[in-house]
Amino acid sequence: MFNPIDFPKPILISVNSVELEVFEAGRENAGKPIVLCHGWPEHAFSWRHQVPALVAAGYHVIVPNQRGYGNSSRPTEVTAYDIEHLSGDLVALLDHYGYEDATFVGHDWGAMVVWGLTLLHPNRVNKVINLSLPYQERGEIPWIEFLEQILGGDYYFVHFNRQPGVADAVLEENTFRFLRNLYRKNEPLKAPEPGMAMINLARAETPLGEPLMSDSELAVFVSAFETSGFTGSLNWYRNLDRNWRLLADVDPVIQQPALMIYGDRDLIPKFERLPEFVPNVEVVNLDCGHWIMEEKPEETNQAILRWLEQQDAT
């Protein structure tokens, strides 16, 4: 297991009217930036297994805690967490370091942000690597409305939107239990009542399956969310329909070279029509669940580095 003291020390960087807590390594590799974007409920520390491998491969690795997470700013307005603000933070981060563009890597919600960033600011993204969450087709109706029609009001995406503050309070009252129960090698979301899965996990006394991390690693996540709370990060979900509207007039096709890494046991479905929207994509499947880079760190690193090497050779 990884020793938390080996992770880079953070700095606070002012960008886009907020401060981001940023962990960076490999500054000596200036000119080859790669930005790693965490998901929910994660942290920059989620990328601890990838940072040293990417530095050794010659990359300047930049890992922000995005707004709402860790010691980064937590604006009070819900709309401050829409895709324009989240992608704007990443563009401003590139400006801070003096980079015209970079390779962006995202997992879970971080992947959603990277897809959105690439649509809104295509000239700032040279390559895309996303884990777990494939490109989301925009569709005819807003995403939360669609999910409510298909999965009902108790589905956690819908619940976070329709009952603001409820999940926030439950998760904050049970931060350790929630994160301990969530970060397992099996798929705890297969528990009964999947619509209320997140609240169920926060209240469950007994975790399911093998833990993904050591107690000291888990403590990093618990401490971060005990400090930040969950409202800022849940506000990302509360902007899904707003994001749907903000992306209405954007060309939906991503032309950049892309690597999509799926976990074969992830509950998030694969997108079979991915090449229609991301024509230059390569797909890799790993035998794991949702927390791909945590459960299969070596295989994840190998897939990423192999693909990057191939791209550099072309």
SVG drawing of the C-alpha trace seen along z (x, -y; Angstrom):
<svg xmlns="http://www.w3.org/2000/svg" viewBox="-40 -36 54 45">
<polyline fill="none" stroke="black" stroke-width="0.4" points="0.0,0.0 1.1,-3.6 2.5,-5.7 0.6,-9.0 3.8,-10.9 5.2,-10.1 2.5,-12.2 3.6,-15.6 3.0,-18.6 0.2,-20.9 0.2,-24.5 -2.7,-26.9 -3.0,-28.5 -5.5,-31.3 -7.3,-30.6 -10.7,-31.7 -11.8,-33.5 -11.1,-30.5 -8.1,-28.9 -7.2,-25.3 -5.2,-23.0 -2.7,-21.6 -0.3,-18.7 2.5,-18.6 5.5,-16.5 8.1,-16.4 8.4,-20.2 11.8,-19.3 9.8,-17.8 8.4,-21.2 6.9,-21.0 5.0,-17.7 2.1,-18.6 -0.5,-16.0 -3.4,-17.0 -5.1,-14.3 -8.8,-15.0 -10.4,-13.1 -14.1,-12.1 -16.6,-11.8 -16.2,-11.4 -12.5,-11.4 -9.4,-13.6 -6.2,-14.4 -4.7,-11.6 -6.7,-9.1 -3.9,-9.4 -1.1,-8.5 -0.2,-5.4 0.0,-7.2 2.0,-10.2 5.5,-8.6 5.0,-6.5 4.1,-9.5 7.0,-11.6 9.4,-8.7 8.0,-8.7 9.0,-12.4 5.7,-14.2 5.0,-17.3 2.2,-15.9 -0.4,-18.4 -3.1,-17.1 -5.7,-19.6 -8.3,-19.2 -11.1,-20.7 -13.5,-23.3 -15.5,-21.9 -12.8,-19.4 -10.0,-19.3 -8.6,-22.7 -9.8,-24.2 -12.4,-26.9 -16.0,-25.9 -18.3,-28.6 -21.8,-28.8 -23.7,-29.2 -24.8,-26.0 -24.2,-27.3 -20.6,-27.9 -20.0,-24.2 -21.3,-24.0 -19.1,-22.7 -18.2,-26.2 -16.7,-26.9 -15.1,-23.5 -13.5,-23.5 -12.6,-27.2 -10.6,-26.3 -8.5,-23.8 -7.9,-26.3 -6.8,-28.9 -4.5,-26.3 -2.8,-25.8 -2.5,-29.6 -0.9,-29.7 1.8,-27.2 2.2,-28.8 1.0,-25.9 -1.0,-26.2 -2.4,-22.7 -2.0,-19.5 -3.0,-15.9 -6.0,-15.5 -6.9,-12.4 -10.2,-11.9 -11.9,-9.3 -15.6,-9.2 -16.9,-12.8 -13.4,-13.9 -13.9,-12.2 -17.2,-14.1 -15.2,-17.3 -12.5,-16.3 -15.1,-15.4 -16.7,-18.8 -13.4,-20.7 -12.5,-19.1 -15.8,-20.2 -15.7,-23.7 -11.9,-24.4 -10.7,-21.9 -7.5,-23.9 -6.4,-23.5 -6.5,-19.7 -4.1,-17.6 -5.0,-14.1 -7.8,-12.6 -7.5,-9.7 -10.7,-8.8 -11.5,-6.0 -14.9,-4.5 -17.2,-7.2 -17.4,-7.2 -18.6,-10.2 -22.2,-11.0 -24.4,-11.6 -26.4,-14.7 -29.8,-13.3 -33.2,-15.0 -34.0,-15.8 -31.8,-17.0 -29.9,-14.3 -31.6,-14.4 -35.0,-14.4 -34.0,-11.4 -32.6,-9.5 -35.7,-10.3 -38.0,-8.9 -35.9,-5.7 -34.7,-5.1 -37.1,-7.0 -36.7,-9.7 -34.7,-7.6 -31.8,-7.1 -29.0,-9.0 -28.3,-11.4 -32.0,-12.4 -32.1,-12.4 -29.1,-14.8 -31.0,-17.2 -34.6,-16.9 -33.8,-16.9 -30.8,-19.3 -29.2,-19.1 -30.5,-15.7 -27.7,-13.5 -25.2,-16.2 -26.2,-15.9 -26.3,-12.1 -22.9,-11.8 -21.4,-14.4 -22.7,-12.6 -21.2,-9.3 -18.1,-10.4 -15.8,-7.6 -18.4,-4.9 -19.5,-6.1 -16.0,-6.2 -14.9,-2.9 -18.0,-1.2 -17.6,-2.7 -14.0,-2.0 -14.1,1.7 -12.9,4.1 -16.4,5.5 -19.3,3.4 -21.2,2.3 -23.7,0.4 -25.2,3.9 -26.7,3.8 -30.5,3.6 -32.3,0.4 -29.6,-0.8 -31.4,-4.1 -30.5,-5.1 -27.2,-3.4 -25.1,-6.3 -27.2,-6.9 -27.5,-3.2 -23.7,-2.9 -23.3,-5.8 -25.6,-4.0 -24.4,-0.4 -22.7,1.0 -20.8,3.8 -18.8,3.1 -18.9,5.5 -15.8,6.9 -12.1,6.3 -10.9,2.7 -9.1,0.9 -6.7,-0.9 -4.9,-0.9 -6.2,-2.6 -3.7,-5.4 -4.7,-6.0 -8.4,-6.0 -7.7,-8.5 -6.5,-11.0 -10.0,-10.9 -11.9,-10.9 -9.9,-13.9 -10.4,-15.8 -14.2,-15.3 -14.5,-16.0 -13.0,-19.4 -14.8,-20.2 -18.1,-18.5 -20.0,-17.1 -22.1,-20.0 -19.6,-21.4 -18.9,-18.1 -22.6,-17.2 -23.3,-20.5 -21.5,-19.0 -24.5,-16.7 -26.9,-19.6 -25.6,-21.2 -26.1,-18.2 -29.2,-19.7 -27.6,-23.1 -24.6,-21.5 -26.9,-19.9 -28.1,-23.3 -24.7,-24.9 -23.5,-22.2 -26.4,-22.7 -24.5,-24.6 -21.2,-22.8 -19.9,-20.5 -20.4,-17.1 -17.6,-15.3 -14.2,-15.1 -11.3,-14.8 -8.4,-14.5 -6.7,-11.1 -8.4,-9.4 -8.0,-6.4 -11.0,-5.0 -10.3,-2.6 -13.3,-0.6 -13.5,1.7 -15.4,4.8 -17.1,5.1 -18.0,1.4 -21.8,0.7 -21.4,-2.2 -22.3,-0.8 -19.9,-1.0 -20.9,-3.2 -21.0,-1.1 -21.4,-4.1 -18.3,-5.8 -16.5,-6.0 -19.3,-8.0 -18.5,-10.8 -14.8,-10.1 -13.6,-8.7 -9.9,-8.6 -10.5,-6.5 -8.8,-3.3 -10.6,-1.2 -9.0,0.8 -10.9,3.1 -9.5,4.2 -10.9,6.8 -12.0,4.6 -14.8,2.5 -15.3,-1.3 -12.1,-2.4 -9.9,-1.4 -6.7,-3.2 -6.9,-2.2 -7.8,1.5 -5.5,2.1 -2.8,-0.6 0.0,1.3 -2.3,2.3 -3.7,-1.2 -0.2,-2.7 0.8,-0.2 -2.2,-1.0 -1.7,-4.8 2.0,-4.7 1.8,-2.3 -0.9,-4.5 1.0,-7.7 4.2,-6.2 2.3,-5.1 0.9,-8.7 4.3,-10.2 5.6,-7.9 3.0,-8.9"/>
</svg>
